Amino acid sequence: MRTQHHSMRRRTATKVRAAVAGLAGLSLTASLAACESGSEETGSADGVTVLAAFYPLQFVSERVAGEEASVTSLTPPGADPHSLELAPVQVAELADADLVIYSSGLQPAVDDAVASQPPPRLVDAWDAAGIEADLLVEDPHFWLDPTLLGPVAGAVADELAAADPDNADAYQARAEELTAELDALDQQYADGLAGCSDAMLITAHEAFGYLADKYHLRQEGIAGIDPEVEASPARMREVADLVAEYGVQTLFFETITAPDVTEALAEEAGVETAVLDPLESEPNEGDYFTTMQANLEALENGLVCD
């Protein structure tokens, strides 16, 4: 099944990265305001500075940095990381930070800023996770496979250790601790979904390919990868047929999308709905682990398994 998912992704063309336009024309006041509203800092105010592009990378950075480094997220809570725009002062902060962690191809504005003003140290999470570059096409949500975040934590620890050798052992120890927790979460998923091999997972949009691939589920999106694109009537009929064919009991929608279409289809098909969180932005409550555990509970209760 992993080969099937990878082949599907290879056939999808990578989106052309959009340039950051109009930055020079913004006033200093607007720039400062945008920076203040677009960043969230944790950890020490002094010492090593880390800029994380969006929530899962912020979470990993915070866990590895501890109190020895400050971590700032470029994407504010509740914001869509895909459409992030940067003020000029934020572009300057990217260049000045001791370490920047991002995922190439996900946020065009960050890609362009990194290319135009490279920071001293840079971790591309996509590369650190060991995923082939041509697989980053329409589904960038690799962090929904917890085993892929462990190598990212290791890469962050290596760069922090290089920037701050006095605390190298602390960074490495925290990365190892986080990796162990991620492995334990992976085992929880493997155990919880052990009887769900080839189960049909119908989601509002196709943000769960890595999770489905890892735990041998069959993901079908009502719409495609883009949550802003509405499903066509033909696609709605196809999904309704899948619900009937596989005896699907639950349709899943995401925290970042309106549930209207999913709920309407579920009502027509006489099935339930439930929520999955793709963890693109910081959860309202809890963290990466509590949200992933809530996702597992929703899958255990909603999928039709042996």
Secondary structure as GFF3:
##gff-version 3
##sequence-region A 1 306
A	DSSP	alpha_helix	2	10	.	.	.	ID=ss1
A	DSSP	three_ten_helix	23	25	.	.	.	ID=ss2
A	DSSP	alpha_helix	28	38	.	.	.	ID=ss3
A	DSSP	beta_strand	40	43	.	.	.	ID=ss4
A	DSSP	beta_strand	48	52	.	.	.	ID=ss5
A	DSSP	alpha_helix	55	65	.	.	.	ID=ss6
A	DSSP	beta_strand	69	73	.	.	.	ID=ss7
A	DSSP	three_ten_helix	81	83	.	.	.	ID=ss8
A	DSSP	alpha_helix	88	96	.	.	.	ID=ss9
A	DSSP	beta_strand	99	102	.	.	.	ID=ss10
A	DSSP	alpha_helix	108	116	.	.	.	ID=ss11
A	DSSP	beta_strand	122	124	.	.	.	ID=ss12
A	DSSP	alpha_helix	125	128	.	.	.	ID=ss13
A	DSSP	three_ten_helix	133	135	.	.	.	ID=ss14
A	DSSP	three_ten_helix	142	144	.	.	.	ID=ss15
A	DSSP	three_ten_helix	146	148	.	.	.	ID=ss16
A	DSSP	alpha_helix	149	163	.	.	.	ID=ss17
A	DSSP	three_ten_helix	165	167	.	.	.	ID=ss18
A	DSSP	alpha_helix	168	192	.	.	.	ID=ss19
A	DSSP	beta_strand	200	203	.	.	.	ID=ss20
A	DSSP	alpha_helix	209	214	.	.	.	ID=ss21
A	DSSP	beta_strand	218	221	.	.	.	ID=ss22
A	DSSP	alpha_helix	233	246	.	.	.	ID=ss23
A	DSSP	beta_strand	250	254	.	.	.	ID=ss24
A	DSSP	alpha_helix	260	269	.	.	.	ID=ss25
A	DSSP	beta_strand	272	276	.	.	.	ID=ss26
A	DSSP	alpha_helix	288	302	.	.	.	ID=ss27
###
